[in-house]
Every structure is written in structure tokens, then in C-alpha cells.
Amino acid sequence: MYDRRKRCYLGTGISENSGIGSCGIVSVKGGNTLDGIIILDKPEDFTSFDMVAKMRRLLGTRKVGHAGTLDPMATGVLPIFVGRATKCCDILPNQNKRYTATFQLGYTTDTLDATGRVLTRTEVSATKEDVEKALESFRGEIMQLPPMYSAIQINGKRLYDLARQGIEIEREKRPVTITKLKLLSADDTQHIYQIDVACSKGTYIRTLCADIGEALGCGATMTALRRTEAAGFSIADSITLEEAEKLSEEGTLTERLLPIRTVFESLPALHLAGRQQTLFQNGVKLDLARLNEMKNMQGYTGDIRVMGEDDVFLGISVADWENGELKMKKLFSILEG
């Protein structure tokens, strides 16, 4: 059993965050180079690091990472980045997420979910109609207080490390955006409700459920969580761990690797060829005045998807209009030889 307060599996000492670097990347010696993205449907009772470690073994590759950590009790979409794909974790153009969450009114815990220690129990008089009305105030941009049991760092210390010691410190509320919040089901007898939530990066669904309970005057605790969308991918794009293991045994798991460019398809494209492509792949800044397609992007300062000959994805760049240069942000296709 996983204990959020200790951030480990009881009786094992395996920490949720042990061995994880930036973007959840794990490197191992040996193995062939593979590049791409696999979307996993993470099972319950596994950490995101567990999934990285399992895919590392199944693929036998040097570098594996993930985007968007899921707690052990949560299931659903977990994008796994392999090889050079790990370089795109911090520049994903779509960092919005969507969840199906279940919460129960009438009690609160120190972790805001069912894995924690019960703090309060309150009689519930709220009904489905009351819950529906309460949801209205949580749509759009809202201010949310990060939970103590989270990986956020304040003054160099992670909040969950302090929470384990029984220390609670002052935190500042942060703006998050709830683009969709819909009640999917209601059980007024057991006071259990399920919601569909589409939200921005950094939104804590545990906190959202707790805040709904607070608004209703009886408290609430999240009892289940399933991520249905992340980084532009959905459950329909995913495979289960069992399917991944079977494909690995059959030697066909690598066929499920999506091209790195997949996560950048929403960005405007710039096409290069010949000498311009060579210069770009060597990290040379290009003259915007010599790039005809940039005339249609005049003033655009966002990320640009750079494509080469034969529709090869080269990398991500930004336009420096003040100096008239196309600057490299991340290079994914390097010159061989």
C-alpha cells in the first residue's frame, strides 16, 4: 500500500521521487538509441517513476522520461518520452490536462485524498443540486492553495518533506484555470460525486475537491482520479502496462513509438532546405529576411516547428524580430558524420 504522507510503499521504503531527475528522466548504460513517445494508461498503485523504470527495461534504451506526474492512486494518461524526445518535456505546447475525479463529502484528510489521515467528519446535508451550484464558482480562472503534500519547493524544501515532519508552512495561492467542470454522477445517499475537469498545468484536483467540500460546509476528500487527457493525448492513444509488456515480448513495442514531432503539430511550421537546413542543424542563427515563410509570421514570438527536406522534423526555434534572427530553442535532428 502506498502512503502519501511517507511518499513510499509501506514496508518497502521505495520513495515516489527516488531517482527522478528533471522531467522524470532516467538514464542507464548501454542499449540502442530510440526516439519517440509512448502513451501509457498508468495503473493504480504505481508511481510515475515506476512506469519510467518499467519502460526503461522493456525498451532497453538509455534515456526515458515522463511529463506530468501522476500520484500512485491515480490512473490514466502518462506520456512517456524516449531518447531525444525527453528534450521536449519542458517545451510542450499543450500542457493542459483533463481528469475524471470522484470525491466524497463529509470528511477531510491531511493529504486531501483517501490515502491520508482523517482530520474531520461532518454531517452532510448537501444534495446534487447544491453540488451543481457550488461548481459554478470554480469555473474559469481561480486561485488555488497548493497542498502541503506536494512536490512544490519553498525556500529549497519540498512541501511533502515538511508535511511528513508535521510542519505546515504558509503558502501563497496560485492562479489556475478550470476550462471545464461538469458533474458526471451523484449519489446523495453515500454523498459520492464524480466530476469531469479540464484544467491548466499546475492544477491540483485534490485541492479542487477539498475546496468544493469547504464551499458546501461539510468538507470533501478525493477518492479516485483518472487522467483522461495530457499533452494533447487521450486514453484512446494509450496502451496499458500489460499491453506494453506483451508487445515487448513480441518485439513490437518500438512500433508504438510516436514521432517526436507529434507533440508539436499545433505550432506554425517553417520549412528549410539545402544550405539553410545545414546551417540550422549546426546551430547557426538564420537571417529572418532570407526566410520567405517568416513574412507570414511577422511579429509572432511563440515557438516555431522547423521542418527540413523530406518533411524531417529538425527542431523548435523562436524569432528574434529585434535582431532579425531565427534562434534555436531545441534541436532534435543533428547532422550525421
N, C-alpha and C positions, 0 to 999 in steps of 0.2 A: 504494500500500500504506500502511496505517495503522501508525504506530509509537507504541505506548503510552508508551514512555519519553520521546518528544518531544511526545506528545499532539498529533500533527499527521499529515497525509498527507505521505509522503516526496516531496520535490520541489515541494510546493505552499505550505507554510507556513501552511496552514489549520488553526487550532487547534480542538480539540474543544470548548473552552469559550469561544471568541471570540464576543463579542456576546450572551452569555446573561446575563440578569438573574435575579431571583428567580423560581423556578418555570419557568425557561426561557422567559420571556415576551419576545417580540419585537414592538415597535410600529413601524408605518410610517404615513406620512402618506397621507391620502386613503382611499377605499374606503367601502363601505356597512357599516353595523353588522350583524354577525351574532353570534348567541349559541348555543352548544351544544358538543357533544363528538363527536369522530370518533375511532374506534379504528383505529389503523394497525397493520399487520403489518410492522414495520420490517425492511428487507432488510439483509444483511450489508454491511460496509464503508461504512456511513453513520453519522454521529454523530446523536444525538438533535436537536442544533441543525440539522443538515442537513434533518431532517424538518420541523422548525418552519419553517425558511426556505421549503421547498418548499410547505407548506400555506399559508403566508402568500401566496405568489404565486398558487397555484391558487384560493384563496378571495378574494383581493384585499381582505382585511379589515384593520382597524387593529391588532388585538391577537391574538396566537396564543401559546400556551404548551404545556408538556407536564408530565406528572407521572411521576417515576420514570425517571431517566436510564438508557439502555442504552448499553453500550460499542459501538464500531463492529463488533467481531467478533460481537456478539450479534444475534439476530433476535427477532421476536415482538411481543407486545402493548405498544403505546406509546399511551396515551391522549393525544389532542391536544385542548386546551381553547381555545375560540374566543370572543372578545368578553368579555362579563361572566362567562363560565364560568371564565376564568382566576382569578377571585376565590376559587374553591373549591379550588384546588390544595393549599393548606396546611391545609384543614379536612376532607379526605376521610375519611369514617367508616371505610372499609375500605382500609387501606394494606398489607395482606398481599399476598404475591406467590407465584407458582409458576413453577418452571423445569424444563426438561429439560436436563441438563448431561452432557457427555462429558469424561472425563479419562483420561490415560494414566499408568500407573505407571512408575517407573524414571528419571525426570529432573525437575529443578526449574528454574525460571527466575526472573529478578528481578521480573517482573510477575505471577508465579503463573499465567500463561496462555501460550498458544503464540505470542503476539506478542513475547515477551521474549527476553532473552539467557540462554542455557543456563548454569546455575551448577554443577549436579552431574548425574552419571549414575551409577546404581546398579543392580546386578544384582537382578532381581526373582524372588522365589520364591513370592510370594503367589498364591493361587488365588481363584476366585469365592467359595468358602466363607469364605476369610479376609476378603474384602471385605465380604461379608454380615455377618460378625461385627463387623467394625470399625465398620460403620454404626450399630450399636446404641448406641454411646456418644455419638453425635451427634444423637440424637433428644431433643426436649424443649428446655428452656432450657439454653443452653451459653454459655460465654464465648469471644469471638472477637476476635482481634487484627486491627485494620484494616490493610490492606496499605499499603506506602509509596506505591505508585502508585494513589492515590485522591484524591478532591477534598476530603477532610476537612481542616479548618483547625486548626492548633495554633499558638498564640501569633501569630495573624494570618497565618500562612503555610500555603499548601496543600501537602499532603504530596507530591504529584507534582512540584511545583516544586523541592522539596528533593531528591527522588529523581533528577531529571534532573541535578542537580549532584553526584550521587554521595554525597549526605548521607543517612544513616539516623539518625533520632532515636527516642527511647524513646516508645512509645505504650502507652496503657492498654487492656486488654481490655474489651470491651463485651458486655453480655448481649444475646443474640438468641434467638429461639425457632424451632426447627425442628419444625413440626407434622406433617410427613410426610417420610419419607426412604426411598425404595424403589429397589432395584436393578432396572433395566429390562432390561439386557442385559450380557453379559460375553464377552470374547474373551481367554481365558487365554494364547493364543499371542502376540498383539500387546500384551497387558496393557492393553486398552482397555475401559472400563466406562462405562455410561450410567445416570444416576440421575434420579429424579423427586423434586423438592424443593419443599415448600410451607413458606414461612417468613415471618417478620415483617419489617417495614421495617428497613433498615439491615444486613441480612444480606449478606455478600459470598460469592458462590458460588465464586469463585476461591479464597478462603481456606478454604472448606469442603473443596474438593477437595485443596488442599495439606495440610490437617490430616489428612485421611484417609490420604494418602500417607505422612505422617510417622508416623501411628499404625501403619502397616504396615512401617515401617522402610526404605522404598525411595524415598520422595518421590513426588509426583504433580503433574501440570500439566493445567489445564483446556484442552481443545482445541476445545470447541464449547459454545455456550449459546443456548438458546431460551426466552424467557419466554412461558409459556402462559396466565398469569392476572395481572392487575394492576387495582387499584381496583375490584374486583368484575366486571371484564370478562374475556372469554376470547378465544382465537383465533377462535372461531365468531362473535364480534361484530365482528371486524376486517375491513378491506379492505387490499389490497396497494397499494403506491405506484403500480403500473401501473394498477390499477383506479381509484384516485383521479384520476390524470391523464386517464384515458378519460372518467370521469364529469364532470370539469371541462370537457373539450372539448365534451361533450354538453349542458353547462349544468345538470346534475342533481346535482352534488356536494353542494350545500347540503341536498339531500333526505336525505343520510346523517347530518346533524347530529342527535344525540340531545339531548333536552331536558336542561337543567342539573339538574333535579330527579332525574334518573335515578340519579345517584351518591348521593343522599340517601334513597332509598326505604326503606332499612333503619331509619331513625330514626323515633321516635314522632312523630305529627303533631298539630299544634294548628291548628284551623280558626278563622279570623276573618272578620268580615263588617262592612259598614256603617262606623260611626264608628271601631270598634276597628281595622279594617283600615287606614283612612286615617291614624290616629294612628301605627300601626306603620310604615307606609310613609314617614312623616315623621320616623321615628327616635325617637318618644316611648316611654318605658318604660311598660308596661302594668301595671295592678294585678292580681296573680295571683288575688286574691279574687274578681275580676269575670270570671275565665276559667273557665267550668264544667269544661272538659276537663282542666284542670290538677289537679282534685281526684283524678283517676285517676293522676296522676304525682307524688303527694305525696313529697317528698324526692329526686326524680330530679334529678341535677345535670349530666347529659350534654346533648349538643346536641339541639335540637328542630327539626323541619321545620315551618315555618309556612306554612300554605296560606290562600288568600283565596277570595273569591267566584268561581264558575265554575272551581273547582279550580286556580286560578293559584298557582304557587309564588312565595312572597314572599321568603323568606329563612331564615336559621338564627339561632336565639336560644337563650339559656340562662336557667334560672330562678334568681333570687337569692332563695332562701327566707328568708334572714335579714332582708332589707329588703322582702320581699313584692312583688318586681318581676320582670317579664319583660324581660330585657336583650337588645338587638340584638347579634348577633355578626357577621353578614354580611347585607346587604340586596341582593337580586337583582332585585326588581321595584320600580321607583320610580314616583311619580305623574307623569303627563304634564301639561304645561301650566303 
